[in-house]
């Protein structure tokens, strides 16, 4: 998608050359300076009740008199927030994406000015609206013809808009990569496939990429990660990718993504219903790869390390069993009480491995617990950290990226549930507070650096008619990483 900006004014909008003109109306009235042909048709539509300026309402007009664009869409945003603006842009794009329009122009036809955040929202919205998965479905709906978007803005806003469009394009590309990886079925997206994607990014952007195999992990003493991988004939991969945009003395941000490319539950087998969606259990890994791509595209002055432990969790004669005790890379022993609590078992060794980079901060991302879905539903990702400063930074990034998360508790009392008579800890606690005890488990491996955990079990994919990966939380992570640029 070709994204660009163009300096324009309310008076010249009617003459904008494009295939579709999308006008976003904020507040309760359009801008009084709106060009006469557009102002007149909008006023008439409002008077006739064909359009109301309530969030989500749109009006499509074909070849309105006095307007160069053959298609015009008015979309009401309701409030003047960036979130409302993006929702209105998405509604407008959905009106024309199946048409013959190739070039769309977007303009603000309400009060206020465009910022870099508005521009980023436009860039991400158009990619989200036009994305179609077709890797294993060549007969999928025809892709949208849209290939160019121009954001019309005033001269005073042009610089900020240009910055926002570039950032939005990078985030959108990262989200698309994450969706493409996660949407592929597990017989296509294997641990080896994820490693190949990391290598492709390395080649394209000059990144250092290392892929460890089983023997390498055995030498490192990753007994917990190896235990999960035992049940599958699919080779495990431990992926480490490094973006170096600052001096070597600058401590890196480390992102760790859970890469279970299929989760059957192992011996603690999941119910058959909706088990197909367990191909999405590598959503954390996919988002880390997407964030790496976005950061590499933007080239900020910082260092970033991405770690992805990846394997399948399958039942077999060699699979780990409930009650087995394994030794993690940290030296701590774990009683595996439930083999379906496998994500934390692969993450804990990755979190120990992260110590060697002397990180400024480590964030792990995982579709970790159904309990988080029960607690927060499908809108907010769960944020767990004992560090108030990191929490503040994560929440700010989630707001900037329109990728919301909610901070959850990590009180010491929750740690009681992980006690074991036969190991340093069990891998599960009781039913109550399951997302919290999972985070408490991970916390035991993060004592040497600031750390946060994102549980994206409720946000990484959608079920039902719209089944598919969302690419979250690429936007959140990208903003979090970019905020640390020197």
DRENLO-723806 format. One record per residue (C-alpha): residue in one letter; x, y, z. Coordinates in nm, 2 decimals. Layout:
BEGIN
+-----+--------+--------+--------+
! res !      x !      y !      z !
+-----+--------+--------+--------+
!   A !      X !      Y !      Z !
...
+-----+--------+--------+--------+
END
This chain:
BEGIN
+-----+--------+--------+--------+
! res !      x !      y !      z !
+-----+--------+--------+--------+
!   X !   0.00 !   0.00 !   0.00 !
!   X !   0.14 !   0.34 !  -0.10 !
!   X !   0.08 !   0.58 !   0.19 !
!   X !   0.14 !   0.95 !   0.15 !
!   X !   0.02 !   1.28 !   0.26 !
!   X !  -0.09 !   1.59 !   0.07 !
!   X !  -0.14 !   1.94 !   0.18 !
!   X !  -0.50 !   2.05 !   0.13 !
!   X !  -0.77 !   2.27 !   0.29 !
!   X !  -1.14 !   2.25 !   0.35 !
!   X !  -1.20 !   2.47 !   0.05 !
!   X !  -1.01 !   2.24 !  -0.19 !
!   X !  -1.14 !   1.90 !  -0.08 !
!   X !  -1.41 !   1.88 !  -0.35 !
!   X !  -1.14 !   1.91 !  -0.62 !
!   X !  -0.92 !   1.63 !  -0.48 !
!   X !  -0.83 !   1.38 !  -0.75 !
!   X !  -0.89 !   1.03 !  -0.62 !
!   X !  -1.12 !   0.73 !  -0.66 !
!   X !  -1.29 !   0.78 !  -0.33 !
!   X !  -1.29 !   1.07 !  -0.08 !
!   X !  -1.34 !   0.97 !   0.28 !
!   X !  -1.45 !   1.26 !   0.51 !
!   X !  -1.43 !   1.20 !   0.88 !
!   X !  -1.67 !   1.42 !   1.08 !
!   X !  -1.58 !   1.46 !   1.45 !
!   X !  -1.80 !   1.63 !   1.71 !
!   X !  -2.16 !   1.73 !   1.65 !
!   X !  -2.11 !   1.95 !   1.34 !
!   X !  -1.89 !   1.95 !   1.03 !
!   X !  -1.62 !   2.21 !   0.98 !
!   X !  -1.80 !   2.53 !   0.87 !
!   X !  -1.51 !   2.59 !   0.62 !
!   X !  -1.60 !   2.27 !   0.43 !
!   X !  -1.61 !   2.33 !   0.05 !
!   X !  -1.96 !   2.43 !  -0.07 !
!   X !  -2.05 !   2.12 !  -0.28 !
!   X !  -1.96 !   1.89 !   0.01 !
!   X !  -2.11 !   2.11 !   0.28 !
!   X !  -2.44 !   2.13 !   0.09 !
!   X !  -2.48 !   1.76 !   0.04 !
!   X !  -2.38 !   1.69 !   0.40 !
!   X !  -2.63 !   1.95 !   0.53 !
!   X !  -2.90 !   1.80 !   0.32 !
!   X !  -2.83 !   1.44 !   0.44 !
!   X !  -2.83 !   1.55 !   0.80 !
!   X !  -3.16 !   1.74 !   0.75 !
!   X !  -3.32 !   1.44 !   0.58 !
!   X !  -3.21 !   1.20 !   0.85 !
!   X !  -3.00 !   1.00 !   0.61 !
!   X !  -2.70 !   1.06 !   0.83 !
!   X !  -2.66 !   1.13 !   1.20 !
!   X !  -2.33 !   1.24 !   1.36 !
!   X !  -2.31 !   0.95 !   1.59 !
!   X !  -2.01 !   0.72 !   1.61 !
!   X !  -2.03 !   0.44 !   1.35 !
!   X !  -2.27 !   0.61 !   1.11 !
!   X !  -2.17 !   0.65 !   0.75 !
!   X !  -2.32 !   0.78 !   0.42 !
!   X !  -2.20 !   0.67 !   0.08 !
!   X !  -2.26 !   0.91 !  -0.22 !
!   X !  -2.19 !   0.82 !  -0.58 !
!   X !  -2.08 !   1.09 !  -0.82 !
!   X !  -2.21 !   1.39 !  -0.61 !
!   X !  -2.24 !   1.71 !  -0.82 !
!   X !  -1.94 !   1.94 !  -0.81 !
!   X !  -1.70 !   1.68 !  -0.66 !
!   X !  -1.41 !   1.54 !  -0.85 !
!   X !  -1.40 !   1.21 !  -0.67 !
!   X !  -1.66 !   0.96 !  -0.80 !
!   X !  -1.72 !   0.82 !  -0.46 !
!   X !  -1.76 !   1.01 !  -0.13 !
!   X !  -1.81 !   0.87 !   0.21 !
!   X !  -1.90 !   1.07 !   0.52 !
!   X !  -1.82 !   0.89 !   0.84 !
!   X !  -1.91 !   1.01 !   1.19 !
!   X !  -1.65 !   0.97 !   1.46 !
!   X !  -1.86 !   1.10 !   1.75 !
!   X !  -1.58 !   1.22 !   1.97 !
!   X !  -1.25 !   1.38 !   1.87 !
!   X !  -1.03 !   1.10 !   2.01 !
!   X !  -0.78 !   0.91 !   1.80 !
!   X !  -0.96 !   0.59 !   1.88 !
!   X !  -1.29 !   0.73 !   1.75 !
!   X !  -1.11 !   0.87 !   1.44 !
!   X !  -0.96 !   0.53 !   1.36 !
!   X !  -1.30 !   0.36 !   1.40 !
!   X !  -1.46 !   0.61 !   1.16 !
!   X !  -1.18 !   0.57 !   0.91 !
!   X !  -1.23 !   0.19 !   0.92 !
!   X !  -1.60 !   0.23 !   0.87 !
!   X !  -1.54 !   0.45 !   0.57 !
!   X !  -1.28 !   0.22 !   0.41 !
!   X !  -1.52 !  -0.08 !   0.45 !
!   X !  -1.77 !   0.12 !   0.24 !
!   X !  -1.54 !   0.13 !  -0.06 !
!   X !  -1.29 !  -0.15 !  -0.03 !
!   X !  -1.50 !  -0.39 !  -0.24 !
!   X !  -1.55 !  -0.12 !  -0.51 !
!   X !  -1.33 !  -0.04 !  -0.81 !
!   X !  -1.15 !   0.23 !  -0.61 !
!   X !  -0.77 !   0.21 !  -0.62 !
!   X !  -0.68 !   0.54 !  -0.47 !
!   X !  -0.85 !   0.68 !  -0.16 !
!   X !  -0.81 !   1.01 !   0.01 !
!   X !  -0.89 !   1.07 !   0.38 !
!   X !  -0.96 !   1.41 !   0.53 !
!   X !  -1.08 !   1.54 !   0.87 !
!   X !  -1.40 !   1.73 !   0.81 !
!   X !  -1.46 !   1.83 !   1.17 !
!   X !  -1.30 !   2.04 !   1.44 !
!   X !  -0.94 !   1.98 !   1.54 !
!   X !  -0.60 !   1.91 !   1.37 !
!   X !  -0.43 !   1.59 !   1.25 !
!   X !  -0.14 !   1.46 !   1.45 !
!   X !   0.11 !   1.18 !   1.41 !
!   X !  -0.13 !   0.96 !   1.61 !
!   X !  -0.41 !   1.02 !   1.36 !
!   X !  -0.18 !   0.95 !   1.07 !
!   X !  -0.07 !   0.62 !   1.23 !
!   X !  -0.43 !   0.53 !   1.29 !
!   X !  -0.52 !   0.58 !   0.92 !
!   X !  -0.22 !   0.36 !   0.81 !
!   X !  -0.30 !   0.08 !   1.04 !
!   X !  -0.68 !   0.10 !   0.97 !
!   X !  -0.64 !   0.06 !   0.59 !
!   X !  -0.42 !  -0.25 !   0.63 !
!   X !  -0.65 !  -0.41 !   0.89 !
!   X !  -0.96 !  -0.35 !   0.67 !
!   X !  -0.80 !  -0.49 !   0.35 !
!   X !  -0.61 !  -0.79 !   0.49 !
!   X !  -0.71 !  -1.12 !   0.34 !
!   X !  -0.56 !  -1.46 !   0.43 !
!   X !  -0.51 !  -1.68 !   0.13 !
!   X !  -0.20 !  -1.89 !   0.19 !
!   X !  -0.40 !  -2.22 !   0.22 !
!   X !  -0.72 !  -2.07 !   0.06 !
!   X !  -0.65 !  -1.96 !  -0.29 !
!   X !  -1.02 !  -1.93 !  -0.35 !
!   X !  -1.05 !  -1.66 !  -0.08 !
!   X !  -1.24 !  -1.34 !  -0.16 !
!   X !  -1.08 !  -1.12 !  -0.41 !
!   X !  -0.83 !  -0.88 !  -0.26 !
!   X !  -0.93 !  -0.52 !  -0.25 !
!   X !  -0.81 !  -0.31 !  -0.54 !
!   X !  -0.70 !  -0.03 !  -0.30 !
!   X !  -0.33 !   0.03 !  -0.34 !
!   X !  -0.29 !   0.40 !  -0.26 !
!   X !  -0.40 !   0.62 !   0.03 !
!   X !  -0.35 !   0.99 !   0.07 !
!   X !  -0.41 !   1.16 !   0.40 !
!   X !  -0.51 !   1.52 !   0.33 !
!   X !  -0.38 !   1.77 !   0.59 !
!   X !  -0.30 !   2.13 !   0.65 !
!   X !   0.05 !   2.27 !   0.60 !
!   X !   0.11 !   2.30 !   0.98 !
!   X !   0.03 !   1.93 !   1.03 !
!   X !   0.23 !   1.79 !   0.74 !
!   X !   0.55 !   1.70 !   0.93 !
!   X !   0.37 !   1.52 !   1.21 !
!   X !   0.14 !   1.34 !   0.96 !
!   X !   0.45 !   1.22 !   0.76 !
!   X !   0.61 !   1.08 !   1.07 !
!   X !   0.28 !   0.91 !   1.18 !
!   X !   0.23 !   0.75 !   0.84 !
!   X !   0.58 !   0.60 !   0.84 !
!   X !   0.53 !   0.46 !   1.19 !
!   X !   0.18 !   0.34 !   1.10 !
!   X !   0.31 !   0.16 !   0.79 !
!   X !   0.58 !  -0.01 !   0.99 !
!   X !   0.34 !  -0.12 !   1.26 !
!   X !   0.09 !  -0.24 !   1.00 !
!   X !   0.36 !  -0.45 !   0.82 !
!   X !   0.45 !  -0.60 !   1.16 !
!   X !   0.08 !  -0.68 !   1.24 !
!   X !   0.04 !  -0.84 !   0.89 !
!   X !   0.35 !  -1.06 !   0.95 !
!   X !   0.21 !  -1.17 !   1.28 !
!   X !  -0.13 !  -1.25 !   1.13 !
!   X !   0.02 !  -1.44 !   0.84 !
!   X !   0.22 !  -1.66 !   1.08 !
!   X !  -0.06 !  -1.72 !   1.33 !
!   X !  -0.32 !  -1.79 !   1.07 !
!   X !  -0.13 !  -2.06 !   0.90 !
!   X !  -0.23 !  -2.41 !   1.01 !
!   X !   0.01 !  -2.60 !   1.24 !
!   X !   0.13 !  -2.83 !   0.96 !
!   X !   0.25 !  -2.52 !   0.78 !
!   X !   0.36 !  -2.29 !   1.06 !
!   X !   0.60 !  -2.52 !   1.25 !
!   X !   0.89 !  -2.42 !   1.48 !
!   X !   1.11 !  -2.45 !   1.17 !
!   X !   0.89 !  -2.21 !   0.98 !
!   X !   0.91 !  -1.95 !   1.25 !
!   X !   1.29 !  -1.98 !   1.25 !
!   X !   1.28 !  -1.93 !   0.87 !
!   X !   1.08 !  -1.61 !   0.91 !
!   X !   1.33 !  -1.48 !   1.16 !
!   X !   1.61 !  -1.56 !   0.92 !
!   X !   1.43 !  -1.38 !   0.64 !
!   X !   1.40 !  -1.07 !   0.86 !
!   X !   1.77 !  -1.10 !   0.94 !
!   X !   1.86 !  -1.11 !   0.57 !
!   X !   1.63 !  -0.82 !   0.48 !
!   X !   1.73 !  -0.59 !   0.76 !
!   X !   2.08 !  -0.70 !   0.85 !
!   X !   1.99 !  -0.86 !   1.18 !
!   X !   2.18 !  -1.11 !   1.38 !
!   X !   1.98 !  -1.43 !   1.39 !
!   X !   2.07 !  -1.75 !   1.57 !
!   X !   1.86 !  -2.07 !   1.58 !
!   X !   1.93 !  -2.33 !   1.84 !
!   X !   1.83 !  -2.69 !   1.80 !
!   X !   1.77 !  -2.97 !   2.06 !
!   X !   2.14 !  -3.04 !   2.12 !
!   X !   2.21 !  -2.68 !   2.18 !
!   X !   1.92 !  -2.66 !   2.43 !
!   X !   2.05 !  -2.97 !   2.60 !
!   X !   2.39 !  -2.82 !   2.64 !
!   X !   2.23 !  -2.51 !   2.80 !
!   X !   2.04 !  -2.72 !   3.04 !
!   X !   1.69 !  -2.61 !   2.92 !
!   X !   1.52 !  -2.91 !   3.09 !
!   X !   1.18 !  -2.74 !   3.11 !
!   X !   1.16 !  -2.63 !   2.75 !
!   X !   1.29 !  -2.98 !   2.64 !
!   X !   1.02 !  -3.15 !   2.85 !
!   X !   0.74 !  -2.98 !   2.65 !
!   X !   0.90 !  -3.06 !   2.32 !
!   X !   0.94 !  -3.43 !   2.39 !
!   X !   0.59 !  -3.54 !   2.29 !
!   X !   0.62 !  -3.42 !   1.93 !
!   X !   0.82 !  -3.54 !   1.63 !
!   X !   0.84 !  -3.18 !   1.51 !
!   X !   1.19 !  -3.04 !   1.58 !
!   X !   1.20 !  -2.77 !   1.84 !
!   X !   1.36 !  -2.43 !   1.76 !
!   X !   1.50 !  -2.17 !   2.00 !
!   X !   1.52 !  -1.85 !   1.80 !
!   X !   1.73 !  -1.54 !   1.90 !
!   X !   1.72 !  -1.23 !   1.67 !
!   X !   1.91 !  -0.91 !   1.74 !
!   X !   1.85 !  -0.56 !   1.61 !
!   X !   2.15 !  -0.34 !   1.70 !
!   X !   2.07 !   0.03 !   1.64 !
!   X !   2.27 !   0.18 !   1.93 !
!   X !   2.61 !   0.14 !   2.09 !
!   X !   2.69 !  -0.21 !   2.23 !
!   X !   2.71 !  -0.05 !   2.57 !
!   X !   2.34 !   0.03 !   2.55 !
!   X !   2.14 !  -0.24 !   2.74 !
!   X !   1.88 !  -0.40 !   2.51 !
!   X !   1.51 !  -0.44 !   2.54 !
!   X !   1.44 !  -0.81 !   2.53 !
!   X !   1.11 !  -0.95 !   2.40 !
!   X !   1.03 !  -1.32 !   2.46 !
!   X !   0.74 !  -1.48 !   2.27 !
!   X !   0.57 !  -1.81 !   2.34 !
!   X !   0.60 !  -2.02 !   2.02 !
!   X !   0.38 !  -2.33 !   2.08 !
!   X !   0.28 !  -2.39 !   1.72 !
!   X !   0.01 !  -2.64 !   1.82 !
!   X !  -0.11 !  -2.71 !   2.17 !
!   X !  -0.30 !  -3.03 !   2.22 !
!   X !  -0.25 !  -3.01 !   2.59 !
!   X !  -0.02 !  -3.30 !   2.59 !
!   X !  -0.11 !  -3.59 !   2.82 !
!   X !  -0.35 !  -3.35 !   2.99 !
!   X !  -0.54 !  -3.35 !   2.66 !
!   X !  -0.77 !  -3.05 !   2.58 !
!   X !  -1.13 !  -3.11 !   2.48 !
!   X !  -1.18 !  -3.16 !   2.11 !
!   X !  -1.41 !  -2.86 !   2.05 !
!   X !  -1.22 !  -2.56 !   1.92 !
!   X !  -0.89 !  -2.74 !   1.95 !
!   X !  -0.81 !  -2.62 !   1.60 !
!   X !  -0.77 !  -2.28 !   1.74 !
!   X !  -0.46 !  -2.40 !   1.93 !
!   X !  -0.26 !  -2.32 !   1.62 !
!   X !  -0.29 !  -1.96 !   1.75 !
!   X !  -0.09 !  -2.06 !   2.06 !
!   X !   0.22 !  -1.91 !   1.90 !
!   X !   0.05 !  -1.57 !   1.89 !
!   X !   0.31 !  -1.43 !   2.13 !
!   X !   0.60 !  -1.55 !   1.90 !
!   X !   0.42 !  -1.40 !   1.60 !
!   X !   0.38 !  -1.07 !   1.77 !
!   X !   0.74 !  -1.06 !   1.87 !
!   X !   0.84 !  -1.13 !   1.50 !
!   X !   0.60 !  -0.85 !   1.39 !
!   X !   0.75 !  -0.61 !   1.64 !
!   X !   1.10 !  -0.69 !   1.52 !
!   X !   1.00 !  -0.62 !   1.17 !
!   X !   0.84 !  -0.29 !   1.26 !
!   X !   1.14 !  -0.18 !   1.46 !
!   X !   1.39 !  -0.28 !   1.20 !
!   X !   1.19 !  -0.09 !   0.94 !
!   X !   1.19 !   0.23 !   1.15 !
!   X !   1.56 !   0.20 !   1.25 !
!   X !   1.55 !   0.37 !   1.59 !
!   X !   1.86 !   0.42 !   1.80 !
!   X !   1.82 !   0.13 !   2.04 !
!   X !   1.91 !  -0.24 !   2.08 !
!   X !   1.65 !  -0.51 !   2.07 !
!   X !   1.67 !  -0.88 !   2.13 !
!   X !   1.39 !  -1.11 !   2.04 !
!   X !   1.38 !  -1.46 !   2.19 !
!   X !   1.13 !  -1.73 !   2.07 !
!   X !   1.12 !  -2.08 !   2.23 !
!   X !   0.91 !  -2.28 !   1.98 !
!   X !   0.78 !  -2.64 !   1.98 !
!   X !   0.46 !  -2.84 !   1.97 !
!   X !   0.29 !  -2.97 !   2.28 !
!   X !   0.17 !  -3.32 !   2.18 !
!   X !   0.08 !  -3.65 !   2.36 !
!   X !   0.29 !  -3.96 !   2.27 !
!   X !   0.48 !  -4.24 !   2.44 !
!   X !   0.76 !  -4.00 !   2.50 !
!   X !   0.56 !  -3.71 !   2.62 !
!   X !   0.61 !  -3.56 !   2.97 !
!   X !   0.35 !  -3.69 !   3.22 !
!   X !   0.16 !  -3.52 !   3.51 !
!   X !   0.38 !  -3.56 !   3.82 !
!   X !   0.71 !  -3.56 !   3.63 !
!   X !   0.98 !  -3.33 !   3.77 !
!   X !   1.21 !  -3.14 !   3.54 !
!   X !   1.51 !  -2.91 !   3.60 !
!   X !   1.49 !  -2.57 !   3.44 !
!   X !   1.79 !  -2.38 !   3.30 !
!   X !   1.79 !  -2.17 !   3.62 !
!   X !   1.85 !  -2.48 !   3.83 !
!   X !   1.51 !  -2.47 !   3.99 !
!   X !   1.30 !  -2.79 !   3.97 !
!   X !   0.94 !  -2.80 !   3.85 !
!   X !   0.67 !  -3.06 !   3.92 !
!   X !   0.46 !  -3.07 !   3.61 !
!   X !   0.11 !  -3.12 !   3.75 !
!   X !  -0.07 !  -3.03 !   3.43 !
!   X !   0.10 !  -3.07 !   3.09 !
!   X !  -0.14 !  -2.82 !   2.94 !
!   X !   0.03 !  -2.55 !   3.14 !
!   X !   0.32 !  -2.57 !   2.90 !
!   X !   0.36 !  -2.21 !   2.79 !
!   X !   0.52 !  -2.11 !   3.12 !
!   X !   0.75 !  -2.42 !   3.10 !
!   X !   0.91 !  -2.30 !   2.77 !
!   X !   0.91 !  -1.93 !   2.87 !
!   X !   1.09 !  -1.99 !   3.20 !
!   X !   1.40 !  -2.12 !   3.03 !
!   X !   1.39 !  -1.83 !   2.77 !
!   X !   1.37 !  -1.58 !   3.06 !
!   X !   1.68 !  -1.74 !   3.22 !
!   X !   1.85 !  -1.73 !   2.88 !
!   X !   1.77 !  -1.35 !   2.86 !
!   X !   2.00 !  -1.28 !   3.15 !
!   X !   2.31 !  -1.31 !   2.93 !
!   X !   2.21 !  -0.99 !   2.75 !
!   X !   2.21 !  -0.78 !   3.07 !
!   X !   1.88 !  -0.63 !   2.95 !
!   X !   1.73 !  -0.29 !   3.04 !
!   X !   1.39 !  -0.46 !   3.05 !
!   X !   1.24 !  -0.80 !   2.95 !
!   X !   0.88 !  -0.84 !   2.83 !
!   X !   0.74 !  -1.18 !   2.76 !
!   X !   0.42 !  -1.22 !   2.55 !
!   X !   0.21 !  -1.53 !   2.56 !
!   X !  -0.13 !  -1.68 !   2.49 !
!   X !  -0.09 !  -1.82 !   2.84 !
!   X !  -0.42 !  -1.88 !   3.03 !
!   X !  -0.79 !  -1.92 !   2.97 !
!   X !  -0.82 !  -1.76 !   3.31 !
!   X !  -0.71 !  -1.43 !   3.16 !
!   X !  -0.99 !  -1.45 !   2.91 !
!   X !  -1.24 !  -1.51 !   3.19 !
!   X !  -1.10 !  -1.21 !   3.38 !
!   X !  -1.06 !  -0.95 !   3.10 !
!   X !  -1.25 !  -1.09 !   2.80 !
!   X !  -1.12 !  -1.01 !   2.45 !
!   X !  -1.06 !  -0.63 !   2.47 !
!   X !  -0.77 !  -0.59 !   2.71 !
!   X !  -0.45 !  -0.80 !   2.73 !
!   X !  -0.34 !  -0.88 !   3.08 !
!   X !  -0.04 !  -0.69 !   3.21 !
!   X !   0.16 !  -0.83 !   3.50 !
!   X !   0.46 !  -0.66 !   3.65 !
!   X !   0.59 !  -0.57 !   4.00 !
!   X !   0.77 !  -0.27 !   3.85 !
!   X !   0.56 !   0.05 !   3.86 !
!   X !   0.78 !   0.23 !   3.62 !
!   X !   0.76 !  -0.05 !   3.36 !
!   X !   0.38 !  -0.08 !   3.42 !
!   X !   0.35 !   0.30 !   3.35 !
!   X !   0.55 !   0.26 !   3.03 !
!   X !   0.35 !  -0.04 !   2.91 !
!   X !   0.02 !   0.13 !   2.97 !
!   X !   0.13 !   0.44 !   2.79 !
!   X !   0.24 !   0.23 !   2.49 !
!   X !  -0.09 !   0.05 !   2.49 !
!   X !  -0.28 !   0.38 !   2.48 !
!   X !  -0.05 !   0.52 !   2.20 !
!   X !  -0.09 !   0.20 !   1.99 !
!   X !  -0.47 !   0.17 !   2.05 !
!   X !  -0.38 !  -0.18 !   2.18 !
!   X !  -0.52 !  -0.18 !   2.53 !
!   X !  -0.39 !  -0.38 !   2.83 !
!   X !  -0.49 !  -0.39 !   3.19 !
!   X !  -0.26 !  -0.42 !   3.49 !
!   X !  -0.33 !  -0.72 !   3.71 !
!   X !  -0.20 !  -0.79 !   4.07 !
!   X !   0.12 !  -0.98 !   4.16 !
!   X !   0.09 !  -0.98 !   4.54 !
!   X !   0.32 !  -1.23 !   4.71 !
!   X !   0.03 !  -1.42 !   4.86 !
!   X !  -0.05 !  -1.56 !   4.52 !
!   X !   0.28 !  -1.74 !   4.52 !
!   X !   0.15 !  -1.98 !   4.78 !
!   X !  -0.04 !  -2.18 !   4.52 !
!   X !   0.28 !  -2.29 !   4.34 !
!   X !   0.41 !  -2.49 !   4.64 !
!   X !   0.51 !  -2.85 !   4.57 !
!   X !   0.61 !  -3.14 !   4.80 !
!   X !   0.84 !  -3.29 !   4.53 !
!   X !   1.00 !  -2.99 !   4.35 !
!   X !   1.09 !  -2.62 !   4.40 !
!   X !   0.75 !  -2.54 !   4.25 !
!   X !   0.45 !  -2.68 !   4.07 !
!   X !   0.36 !  -2.55 !   3.73 !
!   X !   0.00 !  -2.47 !   3.82 !
!   X !  -0.19 !  -2.34 !   4.12 !
!   X !  -0.55 !  -2.37 !   4.20 !
!   X !  -0.84 !  -2.27 !   3.97 !
!   X !  -0.89 !  -1.93 !   4.13 !
!   X !  -0.66 !  -1.65 !   3.99 !
!   X !  -0.51 !  -1.88 !   3.73 !
!   X !  -0.36 !  -1.60 !   3.52 !
!   X !  -0.20 !  -1.45 !   3.83 !
!   X !  -0.04 !  -1.77 !   3.95 !
!   X !   0.09 !  -1.83 !   3.59 !
!   X !   0.26 !  -1.49 !   3.61 !
!   X !   0.39 !  -1.56 !   3.96 !
!   X !   0.55 !  -1.88 !   3.81 !
!   X !   0.73 !  -1.67 !   3.55 !
!   X !   0.83 !  -1.41 !   3.80 !
!   X !   1.05 !  -1.67 !   3.98 !
!   X !   1.28 !  -1.66 !   3.68 !
!   X !   1.31 !  -1.29 !   3.64 !
!   X !   1.50 !  -1.17 !   3.95 !
!   X !   1.79 !  -1.01 !   3.76 !
!   X !   1.62 !  -0.75 !   3.55 !
!   X !   1.30 !  -0.54 !   3.52 !
!   X !   1.02 !  -0.76 !   3.38 !
!   X !   0.67 !  -0.75 !   3.25 !
!   X !   0.44 !  -1.03 !   3.12 !
!   X !   0.16 !  -0.99 !   2.87 !
!   X !  -0.11 !  -1.26 !   2.87 !
!   X !  -0.28 !  -1.22 !   2.52 !
!   X !  -0.49 !  -1.53 !   2.53 !
!   X !  -0.80 !  -1.32 !   2.49 !
!   X !  -0.67 !  -1.08 !   2.23 !
!   X !  -0.43 !  -1.26 !   2.00 !
!   X !  -0.71 !  -1.41 !   1.78 !
!   X !  -1.08 !  -1.40 !   1.72 !
!   X !  -1.32 !  -1.70 !   1.71 !
!   X !  -1.65 !  -1.74 !   1.53 !
!   X !  -1.73 !  -1.60 !   1.18 !
!   X !  -1.43 !  -1.36 !   1.20 !
!   X !  -1.19 !  -1.64 !   1.32 !
!   X !  -0.83 !  -1.54 !   1.27 !
!   X !  -0.53 !  -1.37 !   1.42 !
!   X !  -0.55 !  -1.00 !   1.52 !
!   X !  -0.17 !  -0.94 !   1.52 !
!   X !  -0.19 !  -0.80 !   1.87 !
!   X !   0.00 !  -0.68 !   2.06 !
!   X !   0.24 !  -0.56 !   1.79 !
!   X !   0.13 !  -0.20 !   1.82 !
!   X !   0.17 !  -0.20 !   2.20 !
!   X !   0.52 !  -0.36 !   2.19 !
!   X !   0.64 !  -0.14 !   1.90 !
!   X !   0.55 !   0.18 !   2.09 !
!   X !   0.70 !   0.04 !   2.41 !
!   X !   1.03 !  -0.03 !   2.23 !
!   X !   1.04 !   0.30 !   2.04 !
!   X !   0.99 !   0.49 !   2.36 !
!   X !   1.34 !   0.37 !   2.47 !
!   X !   1.52 !   0.51 !   2.17 !
!   X !   1.82 !   0.73 !   2.26 !
+-----+--------+--------+--------+
END
